[in-house]
Amino acid sequence: MTARTRTRGRWPSLRPALAALIATASLVLALPAPSLAQPGRELPDFTELVERVGPSVVNIRTTERARASQGAGPQMDEDMQEFFRRFFGVPMPGQPMPRQDPRRGSKPAPEEEQPRGVGSGFILTADGFVMTNAHVVEGADEVYVTLTDKREFKAKIVGADKRTDVAVVKIDAAGLPAVRIADVGKLKVGEWVMAIGSPFGLDNTVTAGIVSAKQRDTGDYLPFIQTDVAINPGNSGGPLLNLRGEVVGINSQIYSRSGGFMGISFAIPIDEAMRVADQLRATGRVIRGRIGVQIDQVTKEVAESIGLGKPIGAVVRSVEPGGPAEKAGVEAGDIITRFDGKPIERAADLPRIVGNSKPGSKLGLQVFRRGSYRDLTVLVAEFEQDRPRRASAGEPRSSSPGAGAATQSIGLVVSELTEAQQRELNLRGGVRVDAAEGVAARAGLREGDVILAVANTEIKDARQFEAVLARMDRSKPFNILFRRGEWAQYAVIRPAR
C-alpha cells in the first residue's frame, strides 16, 4: 500500500515528460524514412555512364586466310590450349571455327577468310586510333572493328607489344567518340569500376564490380589492377572505367580453373598502356632499356642470412658478359635495391623500371653486396626483341681436390678452378664443389656448383674457403653464394641437429 502510494505520488511529475516523448515519437514516425546509405555512399547508377561511354567501345573480330596447304587447319586441342593460355580472343568452346564449305569439298578454297576470334577495344582518338590487347590481333590476317552504330571498318595494325599485351589499330574514320584517360594514381582499392566489352561476341555487354587490389604481380611485365568485375572470353581489350567515365585499365586476363569467370580479373593500368601506345603510334614498336642481368626474388631466409634484413630488391643470378651491368661493376649475387633513384621492393619492379628507361642514359644503381651498400652507374642499352641467350659455359672440371676439417664438417669436397676455367666462366675466383652431402646437400648444393662467397666473404681459392669456414660459428645458419651453370643463387647452411 505504501509502495503503491509512493508510485502514484510520482505519476503527476512524470506525465509531462511522457507526453512530450509520445509527441516526439509521433513526429518522428510522420517523417520520411531515412536512407540506409550515407550521402555519397549510395549504390552507383551506371545508366548515364553507359550511355556516355558506350559508343567509345568497339567490337573487334579477326580472320585468317585458310590456304590449301593448311588442310583442315589446326586441331581443336590447339585452340583450347590457346583458350586456356589467355582465355580471350578465341571462339567459344563447343563452337569450332568453320574450316570448310560443303559445297566446295573437304578443303577450303585458297585464301578463303575464316573467322579466328573476337575481342574488344576502345577509341583513343577521334580520327580512328583504337586500343586493344596484343593477343586479340596476334596472328590475324585481317582485323575488323565494329562500332555501336553497326558501322564496320577494316583496321590496320599500327603496332602490337606482346610483352605488355597492348596493341593499337587504325580505322579510316573521323569524328569518333574518344574515351577519357584517368589518373591511375588516384584509383583506390574498393572503388567501383565498370567494364564494357563483347564477351562471347555479345556486343556492348556491361559488367561492374570493385577494385580488389592494385599493383598485382602475376609474373607478367606489368603490375595489374585486380577486380571482381565479370570478364569472359571476348572482353579482352575492352576498357575498365571509373565512375567518372574515365578509362583506368584494359581488361586483359582472368584467373580461372574452368575457363570462365571465377571472380578474379586483371586489367593493364592505363598509364602503362598509354606509354606503350604512344610509342606504337610514333614508331610501330616499343623501345626499352636493358642492363643485362638475370634476376630472381629475394627470399626472407636469404635476406636474413646476408644481413639485408627484409626480403627486398632483386638478386642477380647472372650478369651478361660485356653487358651494361658488368661494365658498371654488378656481380652475380648482388642484390639490386634501387635503380634510377626508385626503390626495388620486388624483383618484378626492376625490369619494369629498367624497361621504361631511355637507352643511352646513365643512371644510378644501388646494390647490396657482402653486408654493405654500393652505388654504381650504369649506361642503359636498348632491349633487343628475341635477343638470343648465351650458351652455357658448362661445368668446370676439378683440379687438385682438397677438403679441410671445416669443409668436411658441412659435407663438402671442393677444388680450385684453373685459370682457363675462370676465363670460361668469367670469374675471378671461387671453388668447385666436387661432392656434397649432409647439411650442404640438404641446402641444395651439388657437384659442379661453383662457390663464390661464404657469409658475405668473397672466395678466391680452396685455402681461403677453408679458412673462412674455420673462423665461423657453424652452430648457426650462414649463407653460401654459388653459381650453377650461368645462374648464381644463395643457399643457407643450417647446423646438423
Sequence and secondary structure as in RCSB ss.txt:
>XXXX:A:sequence
MTARTRTRGRWPSLRPALAALIATASLVLALPAPSLAQPGRELPDFTELVERVGPSVVNIRTTERARASQGAGPQ
MDEDMQEFFRRFFGVPMPGQPMPRQDPRRGSKPAPEEEQPRGVGSGFILTADGFVMTNAHVVEGADEVYVTLTDK
REFKAKIVGADKRTDVAVVKIDAAGLPAVRIADVGKLKVGEWVMAIGSPFGLDNTVTAGIVSAKQRDTGDYLPFI
QTDVAINPGNSGGPLLNLRGEVVGINSQIYSRSGGFMGISFAIPIDEAMRVADQLRATGRVIRGRIGVQIDQVTK
EVAESIGLGKPIGAVVRSVEPGGPAEKAGVEAGDIITRFDGKPIERAADLPRIVGNSKPGSKLGLQVFRRGSYRD
LTVLVAEFEQDRPRRASAGEPRSSSPGAGAATQSIGLVVSELTEAQQRELNLRGGVRVDAAEGVAARAGLREGDV
ILAVANTEIKDARQFEAVLARMDRSKPFNILFRRGEWAQYAVIRPAR
>XXXX:A:secstr
 HHHHHHHHHHHHHHHHHHHHHHHHHHHHHS    SS TT S    HHHHHHHGGGEEEEEEEEEE GGGTT S 
HHHHHHHHHHHSSSS  TT       GGG SS  TTEEEEEEEEEEEE STTSEEEE HHHHTT SEEEEE TTS
 EEEEEEEEEETTTTEEEEE S  S    EE  GGG  TT EEEEEE GGG TTEEEEEEEEEEEE  SSSS EE
EE     TT TT EEE TTSEEEEEEEEE  SSSS  S EEEEEHHHHHHHHHHHHHHSS   EE  EEEEE  H
HHHHHHT  SS SEEEEEE TTSHHHHHT  TT EEEEETTEE  STTHHHHHHHTS TT EEEEEEEETTEEEE
EEEE EE  TT             S B  HHHHHTTEEEEE  HHHHHHHT S  EEEEEE HHHHHTT  TT E
EEEETTEE  SHHHHHHHHHHS TTS EEEEEEETTEEEEEEE    
